[in-house]
Amino acid sequence: MFAAAAHAAAPAFPTRPIRFVVPFPPGTSTDVVARLVSPRLGERLGQQIVVDNRAGASGTIGVEIAARAVPNGYTWALGTTSTHALALTLNPLLGYDPIRDFAPVMLLAESAYFLTTHPGVPATNLQEFIAYARTHPGKLHYASVGAASLGHLSGELLKKAAGIDMVHVPYKGSTLALVDLLAGRVQLQIGTIPASLPHVKAGRLRALAVTSRERISVLPKLPTVAESGLPGYHASLWMGMFVPARTPGAVTALLDRELVAVMRSPELRETLVEQGLEPGATGPKAFAKVIREDTARWRKVILDAGIRPE
């Protein structure tokens, strides 16, 4: 009787629209994920989910806004590897604590990186590239979308794992990096799949490997870095849903259950793959473990390489 009374007294959720804070601009991968998931989840919850783009400071501005929201389930954040596993190490004065101030709900999708070269580089696979780099220490340049970006960190991890010396060249965005890679001014890029894939398929660039743990759906024959002789290597930008800490557990559990159903949709999964993303459905406990492990792993890379944001 008491259990039934407690259940009856529990407040209904949701009873009004929900704000989903995306800390990056419209059109980015994170925005795409949020806008694909939101209408489907909103239909199951019986409420509108409003995507609120709050870009700036590598995503930390929007995440801080969500961290300060009332923990009642009506504000969510789309967090990433950058905002929740890298940010605090790169900026000890960060306005939020990625672990303490949030409760993870679900890892929704992951975006790995391609290691791509100009066709003029004498290497058809990663092992050949590593051998070439070892005979040209300090002579090869690799591009990323900016200092302290995940592409930069992935490059430093590659250098250490392979025992090679390359010069990092940061760019303000993938377009400029690709221009120089296509022109042969840099020899390697560690870049996102959506930006690189058209050039790889057209033969303008050569894909050596993918940085994910497993091969990706859009190029299933392309080996991973780990398969290419560097066991244990992996790097990906994950994207997941978070709610502010102290959000009622019943709300988090409801969101987890409904998201599991949403992420099972073949149509949604196919659309994510078409965007160069690998669908996920990692629940709160497993997602929290990913965050802790990535925070520790990337912290070591950042400190060992002396990486500082621009």
C-alpha positions in Angstrom: 0.0 0.0 0.0 2.8 2.4 0.9 4.7 1.6 -2.3 1.5 2.3 -4.3 1.0 5.6 -2.5 4.6 6.7 -3.1 4.3 5.8 -6.8 1.1 7.9 -7.0 2.8 10.8 -5.3 5.7 10.8 -7.7 5.5 13.9 -10.0 4.7 13.2 -13.6 7.6 13.8 -16.0 7.7 15.5 -18.4 4.8 18.0 -18.3 6.4 20.8 -20.4 9.0 21.2 -23.2 12.6 20.2 -22.5 15.7 22.1 -23.5 18.6 20.1 -25.0 21.7 22.3 -24.9 24.1 21.6 -27.8 27.4 23.5 -27.1 28.4 23.6 -30.8 27.0 25.4 -33.9 24.2 24.1 -36.1 25.4 21.7 -38.7 28.1 20.1 -36.6 28.1 16.4 -35.9 26.9 17.0 -32.3 24.1 19.2 -33.6 23.1 16.5 -36.1 23.0 13.8 -33.4 20.8 16.0 -31.1 18.4 16.8 -33.9 18.1 13.2 -35.0 17.4 11.9 -31.5 15.2 14.8 -30.2 12.0 14.3 -32.2 12.1 10.6 -31.8 12.6 10.8 -28.0 10.1 13.7 -27.7 7.5 11.5 -29.4 8.1 8.8 -26.8 8.0 11.2 -23.9 5.0 13.1 -25.2 6.8 16.5 -25.1 8.7 18.8 -27.4 12.5 18.8 -27.1 14.0 22.1 -28.1 17.6 22.0 -29.3 19.4 25.1 -28.0 22.8 25.8 -29.7 25.1 27.6 -27.3 28.5 27.5 -29.0 31.8 29.0 -27.8 35.1 28.2 -26.1 35.3 24.7 -27.6 31.9 23.7 -26.3 32.5 24.7 -22.6 30.2 27.7 -22.6 27.1 25.7 -23.4 28.0 22.9 -21.1 28.5 25.3 -18.2 25.0 26.7 -18.9 23.6 23.2 -18.6 25.6 22.5 -15.4 24.0 25.5 -13.7 20.4 24.6 -14.7 17.9 23.4 -12.2 18.3 19.6 -11.9 14.7 18.7 -12.6 15.1 16.9 -15.9 14.1 19.8 -18.1 17.6 20.7 -19.2 20.0 18.3 -20.9 23.4 18.7 -22.4 25.0 17.1 -25.4 28.6 16.5 -24.1 31.6 15.2 -26.0 35.1 13.8 -25.4 36.3 17.4 -25.6 33.9 18.9 -23.1 33.9 16.0 -20.6 37.2 14.2 -20.9 39.7 16.9 -22.0 38.4 20.3 -20.9 39.4 20.2 -17.2 42.9 19.1 -17.9 43.3 21.8 -20.5 41.7 24.5 -18.4 41.9 23.9 -14.6 39.8 27.1 -14.2 36.9 25.6 -16.1 33.5 26.8 -14.9 32.2 23.2 -14.3 33.4 19.9 -13.2 32.6 17.3 -15.9 32.3 14.5 -13.4 30.9 16.2 -10.3 28.4 18.5 -12.0 26.7 16.0 -14.4 25.1 12.6 -14.5 25.7 10.7 -17.8 22.6 9.2 -19.4 23.7 7.6 -22.7 26.6 7.6 -25.2 24.7 8.3 -28.4 27.3 8.1 -31.2 31.0 8.1 -31.9 33.1 9.7 -34.6 36.5 8.2 -35.3 39.3 9.8 -37.3 40.9 8.9 -40.5 44.7 8.9 -40.9 44.9 10.2 -44.5 47.9 11.0 -46.6 48.6 12.7 -49.9 49.0 10.1 -52.7 52.5 11.3 -53.2 53.6 9.9 -49.8 55.3 6.5 -50.4 53.0 4.6 -48.1 49.9 2.5 -48.9 49.2 1.5 -45.3 50.0 2.7 -41.8 52.9 0.3 -41.3 54.6 1.7 -44.4 53.9 5.2 -43.3 55.5 4.5 -39.9 58.6 3.0 -41.6 58.8 6.1 -43.8 58.5 8.4 -40.9 61.2 6.6 -38.9 63.6 7.3 -41.8 62.6 10.9 -41.9 62.5 12.0 -38.3 61.2 15.6 -37.8 60.6 16.0 -41.6 57.0 15.0 -41.9 54.1 17.3 -40.9 50.6 16.2 -39.7 47.5 18.4 -39.6 44.7 18.7 -37.1 41.9 21.2 -36.6 43.7 23.0 -33.9 46.1 22.9 -30.9 44.7 20.7 -28.1 42.0 19.3 -30.4 41.3 15.6 -30.2 43.0 15.2 -33.6 46.1 16.8 -32.1 46.0 14.5 -29.1 45.5 11.5 -31.3 48.5 12.5 -33.3 50.7 12.8 -30.2 49.4 9.4 -29.1 50.3 8.0 -32.5 53.8 9.5 -32.3 54.5 7.9 -28.9 53.0 4.5 -29.8 54.9 4.2 -33.1 58.1 5.8 -32.0 58.1 8.5 -34.7 58.8 12.2 -34.8 56.4 14.4 -36.7 55.7 18.1 -36.6 52.1 19.2 -35.7 50.5 21.8 -37.8 47.2 23.2 -36.3 44.6 24.7 -38.6 41.4 26.6 -37.9 39.0 24.0 -39.2 39.1 20.9 -41.4 38.7 22.8 -44.7 42.0 24.6 -44.4 43.8 21.5 -43.3 42.4 19.5 -46.2 43.6 22.3 -48.7 47.1 21.9 -47.5 46.9 18.1 -47.4 45.6 17.9 -51.0 48.4 20.3 -52.1 51.0 18.1 -50.4 52.1 20.8 -48.0 51.5 18.4 -45.1 51.9 14.7 -45.3 49.3 13.4 -42.9 46.0 14.5 -41.5 44.1 13.1 -38.5 40.7 14.3 -39.5 37.0 13.6 -39.2 35.4 11.0 -41.4 32.7 13.2 -43.0 35.3 15.8 -44.1 37.8 13.3 -45.4 35.6 10.5 -46.9 34.7 12.2 -50.2 38.4 12.8 -51.0 39.3 9.2 -50.1 36.5 7.8 -52.3 37.6 10.1 -55.2 41.2 8.9 -54.8 42.5 12.4 -54.0 43.6 11.2 -50.5 44.7 7.8 -49.3 43.2 6.4 -46.0 45.8 4.5 -44.0 43.7 3.5 -41.0 40.8 4.5 -38.7 41.4 5.4 -35.1 38.3 3.6 -33.6 38.4 0.3 -31.7 36.6 -1.4 -34.5 36.3 -1.0 -38.2 33.7 1.5 -39.4 30.6 0.8 -41.5 31.4 3.3 -44.3 34.8 1.7 -45.1 34.7 -1.8 -43.6 37.9 -2.9 -45.4 39.9 -0.1 -43.8 41.9 -1.5 -40.8 42.1 0.2 -37.4 45.3 1.6 -36.1 45.4 -1.2 -33.6 45.1 -3.8 -36.4 47.9 -2.0 -38.2 50.6 -2.9 -35.6 49.8 -0.5 -32.7 47.7 -2.7 -30.4 45.7 -0.8 -27.8 45.6 2.4 -29.8 42.1 4.0 -30.2 40.7 7.5 -30.3 37.2 8.7 -31.0 35.0 11.7 -30.4 32.0 10.4 -28.5 28.8 12.3 -28.0 26.4 11.7 -25.3 23.5 13.0 -23.3 24.0 14.4 -19.8 21.7 15.9 -17.2 22.8 18.1 -14.3 23.9 16.3 -11.1 21.2 15.7 -8.6 18.6 15.2 -11.3 16.1 12.7 -9.8 17.2 9.1 -10.5 13.7 8.2 -11.7 14.1 10.8 -14.5 17.5 9.6 -15.5 16.2 6.0 -15.6 13.2 7.0 -17.7 15.4 8.8 -20.2 17.8 5.8 -20.4 14.9 3.4 -21.1 13.4 5.6 -23.8 16.7 6.3 -25.4 17.4 2.6 -25.7 14.2 2.2 -27.7 15.1 5.3 -29.8 18.6 4.1 -30.6 17.3 0.7 -31.8 15.6 2.4 -34.8 17.2 1.0 -38.0 16.3 4.3 -39.8 18.1 6.3 -37.1 21.2 4.1 -37.1 21.4 4.1 -40.9 21.2 7.9 -40.9 24.0 8.2 -38.3 26.2 5.9 -40.3 25.6 8.0 -43.4 26.9 11.0 -41.4 30.1 9.1 -40.7 29.0 8.3 -37.1 28.8 5.0 -35.3 25.6 4.6 -33.3 25.9 3.9 -29.6 23.5 2.9 -26.9 25.8 2.9 -23.8 23.8 3.4 -20.6 24.7 5.5 -17.5 27.1 3.1 -15.7 29.1 2.0 -18.8 29.1 5.6 -20.1 30.5 6.9 -16.8 33.3 4.3 -17.1 34.2 5.5 -20.6 34.4 9.1 -19.3 36.6 8.2 -16.4 39.0 6.1 -18.5 39.2 8.7 -21.3 39.8 11.5 -18.8 42.8 9.6 -17.3 44.1 8.5 -20.7 44.0 11.9 -22.4 45.2 13.7 -19.3 48.4 11.6 -19.6 48.8 12.4 -23.3 48.2 16.2 -22.6 50.7 16.4 -19.8 53.4 14.2 -21.4 53.3 16.2 -24.7 53.0 19.6 -22.9 49.9 20.5 -24.9 48.2 23.8 -24.3 45.1 25.2 -25.9 45.5 28.1 -28.4 
